Amino acid sequence: MALNAGNVTQNAVFLNLPYDHGFRSLYVAYIVGLVCLGFEPRVTLGLPDGIRRLDKILEEIQGCRYSIHDLSRVGLDRKPPYATPRFNMPFELGLAVTWAKLNPAMHSWFVFEAKPYRVQKSLSDLNGSDPHIHHGQVQGVMRELCNAFVRPGNQPTVPETMIAYTAVCRQLTTIMADAGAQSIFEARAFRDLCFVAKGITEKVQSRG
């Protein structure tokens, strides 16, 4: 797929995250935090039928100026039929690293982790690249998002992002009900979550 800088959405951030109940709070934190910082989060939920998933993921990475890859889920998934590690997150990181290497002006990637120094063992090829350590906490995600995306002008503080996060969490039940969703990890729920996060963020920042 041939792209030029005009095809890249400059405020779009591709999120490479695990979709499971234990990650729910951090998933919401990434979305709210990025919206607070003025970015457009993008995920792989609801990929259109008829398009090979890998091709669509690569298109999403190529169309976003940034990507975030959370590698904190390195343990075994013990669901049947076999206990297996998760390879999707590091695999998608590899796609982003390659794309950024070939097109450094069009893409930048960030690695987030829960534990210091673990990624040096789980993915030693990344040695020399400093991961953002969030310690598995919502406030840690907000802090590291603010560290990753330092931009000119006024930026929201970590406490402001936490206020927005708390307000969005109060709306999650309504968001899921309106979307008819059984899980927060559904395409319509994601869209509505971003919409609600934007509205709440504007209110929080207007008070400041």
Solvent accessible surface area in square Angstrom, and as a share of the most:
residue,aa,sasa,rsa
1,M,144,0.64
2,A,103,0.80
3,L,35,0.18
4,N,94,0.48
5,A,65,0.50
6,G,73,0.70
7,N,79,0.41
8,V,10,0.06
9,T,44,0.26
10,Q,100,0.45
11,N,58,0.30
12,A,0,0.00
13,V,0,0.00
14,F,0,0.00
15,L,1,0.01
16,N,4,0.02
17,L,9,0.04
18,P,3,0.02
19,Y,69,0.26
20,D,27,0.14
21,H,149,0.67
22,G,59,0.57
23,F,0,0.00
24,R,69,0.25
25,S,50,0.32
26,L,12,0.06
27,Y,0,0.00
28,V,1,0.00
29,A,0,0.00
30,Y,0,0.00
31,I,0,0.00
32,V,0,0.00
33,G,1,0.01
34,L,0,0.00
35,V,18,0.10
36,C,7,0.04
37,L,11,0.06
38,G,46,0.44
39,F,9,0.04
40,E,68,0.31
41,P,8,0.05
42,R,60,0.22
43,V,12,0.07
44,T,8,0.04
45,L,32,0.16
46,G,59,0.56
47,L,35,0.17
48,P,67,0.42
49,D,147,0.76
50,G,87,0.84
51,I,75,0.38
52,R,157,0.57
53,R,124,0.45
54,L,54,0.27
55,D,67,0.35
56,K,39,0.16
57,I,8,0.04
58,L,60,0.30
59,E,68,0.30
60,E,28,0.12
61,I,0,0.00
62,Q,9,0.04
63,G,11,0.11
64,C,0,0.00
65,R,41,0.15
66,Y,44,0.17
67,S,0,0.00
68,I,0,0.00
69,H,0,0.00
70,D,0,0.00
71,L,8,0.04
72,S,13,0.08
73,R,74,0.27
74,V,57,0.33
75,G,49,0.47
76,L,89,0.44
77,D,40,0.21
78,R,180,0.66
79,K,141,0.60
80,P,124,0.78
81,P,114,0.71
82,Y,161,0.61
83,A,51,0.40
84,T,64,0.37
85,P,57,0.36
86,R,69,0.25
87,F,143,0.60
88,N,100,0.51
89,M,13,0.06
90,P,43,0.27
91,F,112,0.47
92,E,14,0.06
93,L,3,0.01
94,G,35,0.33
95,L,37,0.18
96,A,0,0.00
97,V,48,0.28
98,T,78,0.45
99,W,26,0.09
100,A,11,0.08
101,K,165,0.70
102,L,129,0.64
103,N,34,0.18
104,P,99,0.62
105,A,87,0.67
106,M,21,0.09
107,H,3,0.01
108,S,35,0.23
109,W,61,0.21
110,F,40,0.17
111,V,7,0.04
112,F,0,0.00
113,E,0,0.00
114,A,16,0.12
115,K,115,0.49
116,P,62,0.39
117,Y,172,0.65
118,R,59,0.22
119,V,4,0.02
120,Q,67,0.30
121,K,183,0.77
122,S,57,0.37
123,L,50,0.25
124,S,62,0.40
125,D,135,0.70
126,L,21,0.11
127,N,90,0.46
128,G,84,0.81
129,S,46,0.29
130,D,129,0.67
131,P,24,0.15
132,H,34,0.15
133,I,28,0.14
134,H,0,0.00
135,H,99,0.44
136,G,40,0.39
137,Q,109,0.48
138,V,23,0.13
139,Q,99,0.44
140,G,1,0.01
141,V,0,0.00
142,M,1,0.00
143,R,86,0.31
144,E,18,0.08
145,L,0,0.00
146,C,25,0.15
147,N,80,0.41
148,A,18,0.14
149,F,7,0.03
150,V,115,0.66
151,R,95,0.35
152,P,136,0.85
153,G,66,0.64
154,N,161,0.83
155,Q,59,0.26
156,P,18,0.12
157,T,72,0.42
158,V,31,0.18
159,P,89,0.56
160,E,44,0.20
161,T,1,0.00
162,M,49,0.22
163,I,92,0.47
164,A,0,0.00
165,Y,26,0.10
166,T,58,0.34
167,A,23,0.18
168,V,0,0.00
169,C,44,0.26
170,R,176,0.64
171,Q,76,0.34
172,L,13,0.07
173,T,111,0.64
174,T,71,0.41
175,I,7,0.03
176,M,31,0.14
177,A,74,0.57
178,D,99,0.51
179,A,22,0.17
180,G,64,0.62
181,A,14,0.11
182,Q,175,0.78
183,S,42,0.27
184,I,3,0.01
185,F,29,0.12
186,E,60,0.27
187,A,46,0.36
188,R,116,0.42
189,A,0,0.00
190,F,28,0.12
191,R,148,0.54
192,D,19,0.10
193,L,0,0.00
194,C,24,0.14
195,F,162,0.67
196,V,37,0.21
197,A,0,0.00
198,K,119,0.50
199,G,31,0.30
200,I,25,0.13
201,T,6,0.04
202,E,97,0.44
203,K,126,0.53
204,V,12,0.07
205,Q,77,0.34
206,S,92,0.59
207,R,183,0.67
208,G,90,0.86
